[in-house]
Amino acid sequence: MSDGASVRPLWPPLVSGLVLGLVLILTFVLVGNGVGASGTFASIAAWLGPAATESNGYLGGMVANGANPFASWIVVEVVGVAIGALLAAVSAGRFKLKVDTGAGKIGVWPRLALALIGGALAGFGSRLAAGCTSGVGLSGTTMLGIGGFIFLVVFFFVGLGLSALLRRVL
């Protein structure tokens, strides 16, 4: 924790949900889009290779006519989320760099490798589906899209099942 500062309690779930709902509404009103995250990595990929990107049907529009992929709303959003999370953790006395080892059945490095593999698969899936969990789940349900509701239910139950399976295996 930070310099012996007292740890403040987490927000109650109801308050957290209400604040998240307000943020979603403000995002739609101010930016014209819901929340999302996976598009940030596509923007970064477009920025890293502009020469090859221009001829790419998927990434080309992000750098067309000299456009700066970092000026997109989604990149600004993800940077803001990271800064906000850091400030919230520090101000609550909860900031600490560590790797959560769970039940401790596997070591830190295998856990980090599994996290990297899982993150890469989730990133690939989100690009394949043209949206991530926050974009489809949160923004989709905010717009009362049936696909968003179906996605959240399936995502929740698959997560529960996979979690139970991995606890037995790992």
The 8 nearest C-alpha neighbors of each residue, nearest first, counted from 0:
[[1, 93, 95, 94, 92, 2, 3, 4],
 [0, 2, 92, 3, 4, 94, 89, 93],
 [3, 1, 4, 0, 92, 5, 94, 89],
 [4, 2, 1, 5, 0, 92, 6, 93],
 [5, 3, 2, 1, 92, 6, 0, 91],
 [4, 6, 92, 7, 3, 91, 1, 0],
 [7, 5, 92, 91, 93, 4, 8, 0],
 [6, 8, 91, 5, 92, 9, 93, 90],
 [9, 7, 10, 6, 91, 11, 93, 5],
 [10, 8, 11, 7, 91, 12, 6, 15],
 [9, 11, 15, 12, 8, 14, 13, 7],
 [10, 12, 14, 13, 15, 9, 16, 8],
 [13, 11, 15, 14, 16, 10, 17, 9],
 [14, 12, 16, 15, 11, 17, 10, 18],
 [13, 15, 17, 11, 16, 12, 18, 10],
 [16, 14, 12, 18, 13, 17, 19, 10],
 [17, 15, 19, 13, 14, 18, 12, 20],
 [16, 18, 20, 14, 19, 15, 13, 21],
 [17, 19, 21, 15, 20, 16, 14, 22],
 [20, 18, 22, 16, 21, 17, 15, 23],
 [19, 21, 17, 23, 18, 22, 16, 24],
 [22, 20, 18, 24, 23, 19, 25, 17],
 [21, 23, 19, 25, 20, 24, 26, 18],
 [24, 22, 26, 20, 21, 25, 19, 33],
 [23, 25, 21, 27, 26, 22, 28, 20],
 [26, 24, 28, 22, 27, 23, 29, 21],
 [25, 27, 23, 29, 24, 30, 28, 33],
 [26, 28, 31, 32, 24, 33, 25, 30],
 [29, 27, 25, 26, 31, 30, 24, 32],
 [30, 28, 26, 25, 27, 31, 32, 24],
 [31, 29, 26, 32, 27, 28, 72, 25],
 [30, 32, 27, 28, 29, 26, 33, 25],
 [33, 31, 27, 30, 26, 34, 28, 29],
 [32, 34, 138, 27, 26, 23, 35, 134],
 [35, 33, 134, 138, 133, 23, 32, 26],
 [36, 34, 134, 133, 37, 131, 33, 73],
 [35, 37, 38, 39, 77, 73, 131, 133],
 [36, 38, 39, 40, 131, 35, 125, 122],
 [39, 37, 41, 40, 36, 42, 73, 35],
 [40, 38, 74, 42, 37, 41, 36, 73],
 [39, 41, 43, 42, 38, 37, 44, 36],
 [40, 42, 44, 38, 39, 43, 45, 37],
 [43, 41, 45, 39, 68, 40, 44, 46],
 [42, 44, 40, 46, 45, 41, 47, 39],
 [45, 43, 41, 47, 46, 42, 40, 48],
 [46, 44, 42, 43, 47, 48, 52, 58],
 [45, 47, 43, 44, 48, 49, 68, 42],
 [48, 46, 44, 45, 43, 49, 52, 42],
 [47, 49, 46, 50, 45, 51, 52, 44],
 [48, 50, 52, 51, 46, 45, 53, 47],
 [51, 49, 52, 48, 53, 54, 47, 45],
 [52, 50, 49, 53, 48, 54, 55, 59],
 [51, 53, 49, 55, 59, 50, 54, 48],
 [54, 52, 59, 55, 51, 50, 49, 62],
 [53, 55, 52, 59, 51, 56, 50, 58],
 [56, 54, 59, 52, 58, 57, 53, 51],
 [55, 57, 59, 58, 54, 60, 53, 52],
 [56, 58, 55, 59, 60, 52, 61, 54],
 [59, 57, 55, 61, 60, 52, 45, 56],
 [60, 58, 53, 55, 52, 61, 56, 62],
 [59, 61, 63, 62, 58, 57, 53, 56],
 [60, 62, 59, 68, 58, 63, 66, 45],
 [61, 63, 66, 60, 65, 59, 67, 68],
 [64, 62, 60, 65, 66, 61, 59, 53],
 [63, 65, 66, 62, 60, 61, 67, 53],
 [64, 66, 63, 62, 67, 61, 68, 49],
 [67, 65, 62, 64, 63, 68, 61, 70],
 [66, 68, 69, 70, 62, 65, 61, 46],
 [69, 67, 42, 70, 61, 71, 46, 66],
 [70, 68, 67, 71, 74, 42, 43, 75],
 [69, 71, 68, 67, 72, 74, 75, 66],
 [72, 70, 69, 73, 74, 68, 75, 67],
 [71, 73, 75, 74, 76, 70, 30, 69],
 [72, 74, 76, 75, 71, 39, 77, 38],
 [75, 73, 39, 77, 76, 72, 71, 69],
 [74, 76, 72, 78, 73, 77, 79, 71],
 [77, 75, 73, 79, 74, 78, 72, 80],
 [76, 78, 80, 74, 79, 75, 36, 81],
 [79, 77, 81, 75, 80, 76, 74, 82],
 [80, 78, 76, 82, 77, 81, 83, 75],
 [81, 79, 77, 83, 78, 82, 84, 76],
 [82, 80, 78, 84, 79, 83, 85, 77],
 [81, 83, 79, 85, 84, 80, 86, 78],
 [84, 82, 80, 86, 85, 81, 79, 87],
 [85, 83, 87, 81, 82, 86, 80, 88],
 [84, 86, 82, 88, 83, 87, 89, 81],
 [85, 87, 83, 89, 84, 88, 90, 82],
 [86, 88, 84, 90, 85, 89, 83, 91],
 [89, 87, 94, 93, 91, 85, 86, 90],
 [88, 90, 94, 92, 86, 91, 87, 93],
 [89, 91, 87, 92, 88, 86, 93, 94],
 [92, 90, 7, 88, 93, 89, 6, 87],
 [91, 93, 6, 89, 90, 1, 0, 4],
 [94, 92, 88, 91, 0, 89, 6, 95],
 [95, 93, 88, 89, 0, 92, 1, 96],
 [96, 94, 0, 97, 93, 1, 88, 89],
 [97, 95, 94, 98, 0, 99, 93, 1],
 [98, 96, 95, 99, 100, 94, 107, 0],
 [97, 99, 100, 107, 96, 111, 110, 101],
 [100, 98, 101, 97, 107, 110, 103, 102],
 [99, 101, 103, 98, 102, 107, 106, 110],
 [100, 102, 103, 99, 104, 105, 98, 166],
 [101, 103, 104, 100, 105, 166, 169, 99],
 [102, 104, 100, 101, 105, 106, 107, 99],
 [105, 103, 102, 169, 106, 101, 100, 166],
 [106, 104, 103, 109, 169, 110, 107, 100],
 [107, 105, 109, 108, 110, 103, 104, 100],
 [106, 108, 110, 109, 111, 100, 98, 105],
 [109, 107, 111, 110, 106, 112, 105, 113],
 [110, 108, 112, 111, 106, 107, 113, 105],
 [111, 109, 113, 107, 108, 112, 114, 106],
 [110, 112, 114, 108, 109, 113, 115, 107],
 [113, 111, 109, 115, 114, 110, 108, 116],
 [114, 112, 116, 110, 115, 111, 117, 109],
 [113, 115, 111, 117, 112, 116, 118, 110],
 [114, 116, 118, 112, 113, 117, 119, 111],
 [115, 117, 113, 119, 118, 114, 120, 112],
 [118, 116, 114, 120, 119, 115, 113, 121],
 [117, 119, 121, 115, 120, 116, 114, 122],
 [118, 120, 122, 116, 121, 117, 115, 123],
 [121, 119, 123, 117, 122, 118, 124, 116],
 [120, 122, 118, 124, 119, 123, 125, 117],
 [123, 121, 119, 125, 120, 124, 118, 126],
 [124, 122, 120, 126, 121, 125, 127, 119],
 [125, 123, 127, 121, 122, 126, 128, 120],
 [124, 126, 131, 130, 128, 122, 127, 123],
 [127, 125, 129, 123, 128, 124, 130, 122],
 [126, 128, 124, 125, 129, 123, 130, 122],
 [127, 129, 125, 126, 130, 124, 131, 123],
 [130, 128, 126, 127, 125, 131, 124, 38],
 [131, 129, 125, 128, 134, 135, 126, 37],
 [130, 132, 125, 134, 133, 37, 135, 35],
 [131, 133, 136, 135, 134, 130, 137, 125],
 [134, 132, 137, 35, 136, 131, 135, 34],
 [133, 135, 35, 138, 131, 34, 132, 130],
 [134, 136, 139, 132, 147, 133, 138, 131],
 [137, 135, 147, 132, 133, 139, 151, 134],
 [136, 138, 133, 140, 139, 134, 135, 141],
 [137, 139, 141, 33, 134, 140, 135, 136],
 [140, 138, 147, 135, 144, 142, 136, 141],
 [139, 141, 143, 147, 142, 144, 137, 138],
 [142, 140, 138, 143, 139, 137, 144, 23],
 [141, 143, 140, 139, 144, 138, 147, 137],
 [144, 142, 140, 141, 145, 139, 147, 148],
 [143, 145, 139, 146, 140, 147, 142, 148],
 [144, 146, 148, 147, 149, 143, 140, 139],
 [147, 145, 149, 144, 148, 150, 139, 135],
 [148, 146, 139, 136, 140, 150, 135, 144],
 [147, 149, 151, 145, 150, 146, 140, 152],
 [150, 148, 146, 152, 147, 151, 153, 145],
 [149, 151, 147, 153, 148, 152, 154, 146],
 [152, 150, 154, 148, 153, 149, 136, 155],
 [151, 153, 155, 149, 154, 150, 156, 148],
 [152, 154, 150, 156, 155, 151, 157, 149],
 [155, 153, 151, 157, 152, 156, 150, 158],
 [156, 154, 158, 152, 153, 157, 151, 159],
 [157, 155, 159, 158, 153, 154, 160, 152],
 [156, 158, 160, 154, 159, 155, 153, 161],
 [159, 157, 155, 161, 156, 160, 162, 154],
 [160, 158, 156, 162, 157, 161, 163, 155],
 [159, 161, 157, 163, 162, 158, 156, 164],
 [160, 162, 164, 158, 163, 159, 157, 165],
 [161, 163, 159, 165, 160, 164, 158, 166],
 [162, 164, 160, 166, 161, 165, 159, 167],
 [165, 163, 161, 167, 162, 166, 160, 168],
 [166, 164, 168, 162, 167, 169, 163, 161],
 [167, 165, 163, 169, 164, 168, 162, 102],
 [166, 168, 165, 164, 169, 163, 162, 104],
 [169, 167, 165, 166, 164, 163, 104, 162],
 [168, 166, 165, 167, 104, 105, 164, 102]]
